[in-house]
Amino acid sequence: MLFQNGKLIVRELEIEDNLLLVKWLSDPRVLEFYEGRDNPFDIEQVNKTFYERENGLARCIVEFENVEIGYIQFYLVDEEERKVYGYDEVPDVIYGMDQFIGETEYWNRGIGTLLVKSTLEFLVEEKQANRVVMDPQTWNERALRCYEKCGFKKVKLLPKRELHEGEYRDCWLIEYVK
């Protein structure tokens, strides 16, 4: 376990979690917001994407009340991404993060807000992060509301940043500053 906040636990991804990821990443309701409905994952794609890469990502499963409900990853922002975001001259320790709740019956219950706030606390206290950034798509208003509740602010528009369902979508660079 990496950290816990009440009924919420975040633990490192294990190989047997691949079936959970296939379940979540083949659900059109989840894919509408994460990866795209035109990109359902099978076991091979999950294994390649989540288990064959060693690129400094902390990949984790989210549990709530002892039920595995989602996924979160966080990482130090590298030099290339710092340039894209406009942080190439900023000396801060900057982490990026991405997450989703894969069990849709857990949506709209405040768990996403608890997850993001808890992860921010972990990154600031344990990883000495000065800033945490994300780049959600501009149309994902539910996610943006959650992130803003957690203290993220919109920094700049990233035009045509992410391919989603056959078209490049605009994203917001948002940041949390300690």
Wavefront OBJ file of the C-alpha trace (Angstrom):
o trace
v 0.000 0.000 0.000
v 1.319 3.436 -0.929
v -1.183 5.419 1.103
v -4.579 5.348 2.724
v -7.141 8.005 3.580
v -10.055 6.520 5.502
v -11.839 4.038 3.234
v -9.572 4.904 0.268
v -6.428 2.865 -0.399
v -3.927 3.336 -3.213
v -1.615 0.403 -3.829
v 0.880 -0.530 -6.505
v -0.392 -2.337 -9.592
v 0.067 -6.131 -9.521
v 0.098 -8.495 -12.502
v -3.265 -10.021 -11.562
v -4.827 -6.552 -11.826
v -4.613 -6.840 -15.608
v -8.100 -8.370 -15.758
v -9.531 -5.384 -13.861
v -7.891 -3.030 -16.346
v -9.330 -5.006 -19.272
v -12.788 -4.821 -17.686
v -12.588 -1.085 -17.101
v -10.867 -0.185 -20.370
v -13.370 -2.087 -22.473
v -16.390 -0.387 -20.857
v -17.727 2.331 -23.233
v -18.849 4.456 -20.252
v -15.254 4.610 -18.988
v -13.715 4.903 -22.454
v -15.860 7.937 -23.239
v -13.630 9.851 -20.801
v -10.387 7.820 -20.831
v -8.747 6.574 -24.060
v -11.907 6.772 -26.240
v -14.730 4.398 -27.093
v -12.963 3.539 -30.344
v -9.993 2.170 -28.378
v -11.171 -0.694 -26.133
v -8.337 -2.604 -24.497
v -7.881 -6.373 -24.593
v -5.502 -8.344 -22.368
v -2.611 -7.968 -24.824
v -2.985 -4.185 -24.993
v -3.304 -3.895 -21.201
v -0.174 -5.995 -20.666
v 1.790 -3.974 -23.221
v 0.614 -0.574 -21.974
v 0.685 -1.147 -18.220
v 3.276 -3.873 -17.629
v 5.947 -3.768 -20.344
v 7.063 -0.178 -19.850
v 9.570 0.988 -17.294
v 9.360 4.737 -17.664
v 9.217 6.052 -14.130
v 5.457 5.814 -13.778
v 3.998 4.756 -10.469
v 1.017 2.655 -11.573
v -1.582 2.006 -8.900
v -4.966 0.487 -8.169
v -7.521 2.481 -6.206
v -9.600 0.669 -3.614
v -12.599 2.048 -1.771
v -14.172 0.117 1.097
v -11.961 -2.845 0.084
v -13.305 -2.872 -3.500
v -10.972 -2.236 -6.431
v -12.609 0.645 -8.256
v -10.011 2.442 -10.362
v -6.537 3.287 -11.515
v -4.111 6.155 -10.898
v -0.604 6.869 -12.108
v 1.863 9.596 -11.257
v 5.325 10.484 -12.472
v 8.014 13.138 -12.479
v 7.419 15.408 -15.468
v 10.349 14.951 -17.855
v 12.266 17.665 -19.723
v 10.311 17.221 -22.949
v 6.939 17.595 -21.238
v 8.242 20.519 -19.169
v 8.992 22.334 -22.443
v 5.517 21.609 -23.861
v 3.930 22.898 -20.665
v 6.212 25.959 -20.414
v 8.064 24.809 -17.286
v 11.508 24.345 -18.864
v 12.941 27.205 -16.783
v 11.028 26.316 -13.587
v 13.253 24.597 -10.991
v 10.318 23.040 -9.094
v 9.777 19.329 -8.547
v 6.802 18.744 -10.866
v 4.684 15.603 -10.935
v 2.004 14.649 -13.415
v -0.922 12.375 -12.682
v -3.763 10.613 -14.482
v -6.611 8.593 -13.044
v -10.007 7.100 -13.635
v -12.690 5.330 -11.662
v -13.470 2.172 -13.615
v -16.433 0.991 -11.541
v -19.098 3.384 -12.759
v -21.403 2.825 -9.779
v -18.740 4.698 -7.771
v -19.003 7.811 -9.971
v -20.532 11.012 -8.570
v -19.971 10.006 -4.944
v -17.030 12.302 -4.123
v -14.503 9.482 -4.363
v -12.634 11.117 -7.257
v -12.193 14.270 -5.191
v -10.974 12.205 -2.218
v -8.552 10.344 -4.504
v -7.110 13.483 -6.083
v -6.774 15.332 -2.750
v -5.151 12.280 -1.120
v -2.723 11.842 -4.005
v -1.788 15.522 -3.914
v -1.044 15.213 -0.204
v 1.087 12.111 -0.863
v 3.030 13.775 -3.707
v 3.694 16.950 -1.713
v 4.619 15.214 1.549
v 6.340 12.034 0.329
v 7.734 13.071 -3.064
v 8.412 16.747 -2.247
v 6.372 17.924 -5.234
v 6.121 21.705 -5.580
v 3.611 21.418 -8.433
v 1.334 18.732 -9.782
v -0.035 18.986 -13.307
v -2.647 17.288 -15.464
v -3.976 17.914 -18.953
v -7.663 16.910 -19.077
v -9.662 17.457 -22.246
v -11.530 20.756 -22.208
v -14.963 19.153 -22.638
v -14.575 16.871 -19.577
v -16.382 19.252 -17.249
v -17.041 16.732 -14.470
v -13.318 15.989 -14.161
v -12.400 19.673 -14.332
v -14.863 20.496 -11.527
v -13.319 17.748 -9.400
v -9.777 18.989 -10.033
v -10.705 22.613 -9.330
v -12.305 21.534 -6.008
v -8.931 19.996 -5.155
v -7.052 23.250 -5.798
v -5.998 22.900 -9.450
v -6.081 26.017 -11.617
v -6.228 26.266 -15.402
v -2.866 27.477 -16.704
v -3.086 27.313 -20.472
v -4.937 25.767 -23.366
v -3.129 22.958 -25.180
v -4.723 22.914 -28.657
v -5.258 19.519 -30.293
v -3.236 17.815 -27.546
v -4.864 14.379 -27.387
v -6.262 11.999 -29.990
v -9.664 10.906 -28.711
v -12.291 9.073 -30.714
v -10.759 9.934 -34.071
v -9.999 13.605 -33.551
v -7.412 15.674 -31.783
v -8.986 17.362 -28.775
v -7.986 20.481 -26.894
v -6.800 20.013 -23.321
v -6.279 22.312 -20.375
v -2.955 22.349 -18.627
v -3.983 22.572 -14.990
v -1.673 22.835 -12.003
v -1.713 22.527 -8.276
v 0.976 24.614 -6.575
v 2.020 23.773 -3.048
l 1 2 3 4 5 6 7 8 9 10 11 12 13 14 15 16 17 18 19 20 21 22 23 24 25 26 27 28 29 30 31 32 33 34 35 36 37 38 39 40 41 42 43 44 45 46 47 48 49 50 51 52 53 54 55 56 57 58 59 60 61 62 63 64 65 66 67 68 69 70 71 72 73 74 75 76 77 78 79 80 81 82 83 84 85 86 87 88 89 90 91 92 93 94 95 96 97 98 99 100 101 102 103 104 105 106 107 108 109 110 111 112 113 114 115 116 117 118 119 120 121 122 123 124 125 126 127 128 129 130 131 132 133 134 135 136 137 138 139 140 141 142 143 144 145 146 147 148 149 150 151 152 153 154 155 156 157 158 159 160 161 162 163 164 165 166 167 168 169 170 171 172 173 174 175 176 177 178
